[in-house]
Amino acid sequence: MQKPKEQFTDNDFLVGLLNGKNDVLSALYKKYYNVVLKFILYNSGTAASAQDIYQETIIVLFESVKKPGFELKCQLQTYIFSIAKRLWLKELKKNGKTFLFKEVEENKIVDVTEDLKDYDEIEANIEKMNKSLIVLGEPCSELIKDFYINKLSMEQIAEKFGYTNADNAKTQKYKCLQRLKKFFFDK
């Protein structure tokens, strides 16, 4: 007999995310991903970019939930959508694309302009990441920028930095990311 799917409330999702519960994180990912996917696909994006934006959204959500006194003042779907929308807007601006947001389903998507007070906190985290990259130093900061910002392949990075192959470059990238996380979260 198949185990029935567990239903989580918004609060269950937040507490589970905070406590690192994999089943809750998996359910959270499945429950709200399609809203973000549809929105990004309707607004000049791809499925891959939707996955990236959604993962960044969950990280921002996690960072927000960790803060003392955090209180969700809207539905979790609205909060997640507002974060994803802002991140996608920023991505489009960064890539120099002009855009006009198309709403996916008028009755399903709520105007989230009132729920964007955390935008400044997101910007502060971006600034913190930039400072962490500076502290990280070379060649790690350049390697991370080449992979995530300049979209170089592991083969190109291996050639640029003189690694024997792409697997060695991937190992070095992992080590650099671990150091970057330490700098970012220790500040």
Phi, psi and omega per residue, in radians:
M1 nan 2.343 -3.088
Q2 -1.378 2.393 3.129
K3 -1.188 2.307 3.131
P4 -1.173 2.576 3.127
K5 -1.204 2.331 3.134
E6 -1.385 2.376 3.095
Q7 -1.702 2.306 -3.127
F8 -1.982 2.501 3.004
T9 -1.495 2.964 3.079
D10 -0.995 -0.739 3.130
N11 -1.131 -0.696 3.080
D12 -1.018 -0.740 3.127
F13 -1.082 -0.791 -3.090
L14 -1.142 -0.795 3.137
V15 -1.154 -0.742 3.125
G16 -1.122 -0.688 3.096
L17 -1.107 -0.789 -3.135
L18 -1.096 -0.636 -3.110
N19 -1.596 0.061 3.078
G20 1.212 0.596 3.133
K21 -1.414 2.010 -3.078
N22 -1.096 -0.666 -3.125
D23 -1.150 -0.634 3.118
V24 -1.224 -0.757 3.121
L25 -1.077 -0.737 3.116
S26 -1.098 -0.759 3.122
A27 -1.154 -0.684 3.104
L28 -1.078 -0.779 -3.141
Y29 -1.063 -0.789 -3.101
K30 -1.216 -0.639 -3.022
K31 -1.209 -0.725 -3.010
Y32 -1.931 -0.106 -3.092
Y33 -1.044 -0.742 -3.056
N34 -1.097 -0.562 3.102
V35 -1.108 -0.788 3.128
V36 -1.191 -0.755 3.130
L37 -1.001 -0.873 -3.135
K38 -1.051 -0.779 -3.118
F39 -1.053 -0.816 -3.093
I40 -1.215 -0.688 3.098
L41 -1.107 -0.647 3.128
Y42 -1.298 -0.226 -3.072
N43 -2.191 1.002 2.995
S44 1.193 0.355 -3.112
G45 -1.901 3.117 3.112
T46 -2.125 2.957 3.090
A47 -1.095 -0.669 3.125
A48 -1.127 -0.741 3.117
S49 -1.177 -0.573 3.092
A50 -1.135 -0.716 3.099
Q51 -1.080 -0.783 3.128
D52 -1.072 -0.823 -3.123
I53 -1.118 -0.718 -3.129
Y54 -1.143 -0.691 3.108
Q55 -1.141 -0.720 3.060
E56 -1.089 -0.675 3.124
T57 -1.066 -0.784 3.135
I58 -1.136 -0.632 3.086
I59 -1.125 -0.787 3.107
V60 -1.082 -0.742 3.097
L61 -1.031 -0.821 3.141
F62 -1.047 -0.798 3.125
E63 -1.069 -0.689 3.130
S64 -1.161 -0.765 -3.101
V65 -1.130 -0.573 -3.133
K66 -1.183 -0.407 -3.060
K67 -1.247 2.378 3.106
P68 -1.055 2.434 3.100
G69 1.414 0.095 3.115
F70 -1.073 2.344 3.107
E71 -2.438 2.166 3.114
L72 -1.368 2.045 -3.059
K73 -1.886 0.297 3.082
C74 -2.660 -3.125 3.065
Q75 -1.183 2.579 -3.140
L76 -1.035 -0.672 3.119
Q77 -1.041 -0.738 3.126
T78 -1.109 -0.769 -3.132
Y79 -1.097 -0.839 3.134
I80 -1.083 -0.775 -3.128
F81 -1.094 -0.697 -3.125
S82 -1.129 -0.698 3.103
I83 -1.124 -0.850 -3.117
A84 -1.062 -0.723 -3.135
K85 -1.081 -0.781 3.114
R86 -1.117 -0.764 3.129
L87 -1.094 -0.696 -3.138
W88 -1.215 -0.693 3.075
L89 -1.020 -0.789 3.121
K90 -1.101 -0.716 3.126
E91 -1.098 -0.756 3.122
L92 -1.116 -0.748 3.112
K93 -1.079 -0.766 -3.124
K94 -1.031 -0.656 -3.117
N95 -1.536 0.086 3.068
G96 1.216 0.431 3.141
K97 -1.573 2.470 2.993
T98 -1.528 2.663 -3.030
F99 -2.691 2.741 2.983
L100 -2.456 1.915 -3.074
F101 -1.057 2.331 3.036
K102 -1.862 2.236 3.095
E103 -1.348 2.457 -3.054
V104 -1.294 -1.028 3.114
E105 -2.371 1.948 -3.037
E106 -0.850 -0.750 -3.059
N107 -1.412 -0.204 -3.097
K108 -1.708 -0.468 -3.031
I109 -1.819 2.186 -3.064
V110 -1.674 2.535 3.046
D111 -1.119 2.144 -3.002
V112 -1.926 0.236 -3.084
T113 -1.055 -0.534 3.120
E114 -1.267 -0.343 -3.047
D115 -1.697 0.323 -3.012
L116 -1.819 0.372 -3.133
K117 -1.120 -0.377 -3.138
D118 -1.389 -0.033 -3.132
Y119 -1.018 -0.705 3.114
D120 -1.088 -0.637 3.102
E121 -1.157 -0.655 3.093
I122 -1.095 -0.804 3.118
E123 -1.059 -0.676 3.109
A124 -1.111 -0.667 3.099
N125 -1.164 -0.620 3.097
I126 -1.139 -0.757 3.101
E127 -1.095 -0.718 3.097
K128 -1.069 -0.692 3.106
M129 -1.127 -0.742 3.107
N130 -1.046 -0.754 3.109
K131 -1.134 -0.681 3.111
S132 -1.113 -0.644 3.094
L133 -1.131 -0.644 3.114
I134 -1.151 -0.797 3.128
V135 -1.112 -0.620 -3.137
L136 -1.020 -0.679 3.079
G137 1.371 -3.135 -3.128
E138 -1.577 2.656 0.012
P139 -1.515 -0.055 -3.032
C140 -1.053 -0.812 -3.088
S141 -1.113 -0.676 3.117
E142 -1.170 -0.702 3.124
L143 -1.079 -0.805 -3.135
I144 -1.119 -0.763 3.108
K145 -1.101 -0.738 3.137
D146 -1.070 -0.667 -3.111
F147 -1.350 -0.887 -3.005
Y148 -1.503 -0.568 -3.093
I149 -1.727 -0.853 -3.112
N150 -1.476 -0.104 3.055
K151 1.007 0.636 3.069
L152 -1.311 2.576 3.098
S153 -1.357 2.889 3.106
M154 -1.088 -0.592 3.107
E155 -1.135 -0.753 3.126
Q156 -1.147 -0.684 3.114
I157 -1.155 -0.742 3.118
A158 -1.018 -0.763 3.132
E159 -1.155 -0.793 -3.097
K160 -1.092 -0.738 -3.059
F161 -1.674 -0.032 3.077
G162 1.396 0.424 3.063
Y163 -1.377 2.663 -3.053
T164 -1.195 -0.502 3.112
N165 -2.799 3.080 -3.090
A166 -1.142 -0.581 3.125
D167 -1.134 -0.694 3.083
N168 -1.148 -0.667 3.092
A169 -1.118 -0.704 3.133
K170 -1.133 -0.706 3.098
T171 -1.095 -0.760 3.125
Q172 -1.135 -0.685 3.106
K173 -1.079 -0.736 3.117
Y174 -1.061 -0.801 3.132
K175 -1.084 -0.728 3.122
C176 -1.115 -0.720 3.125
L177 -1.112 -0.677 3.116
Q178 -1.107 -0.735 3.098
R179 -1.146 -0.712 3.124
L180 -1.076 -0.761 3.111
K181 -1.041 -0.720 3.136
K182 -1.075 -0.821 3.116
F183 -1.082 -0.746 -3.073
F184 -1.145 -0.816 -3.035
F185 -1.482 -0.278 3.106
D186 -1.456 -0.222 -3.104
K187 -1.419 nan nan
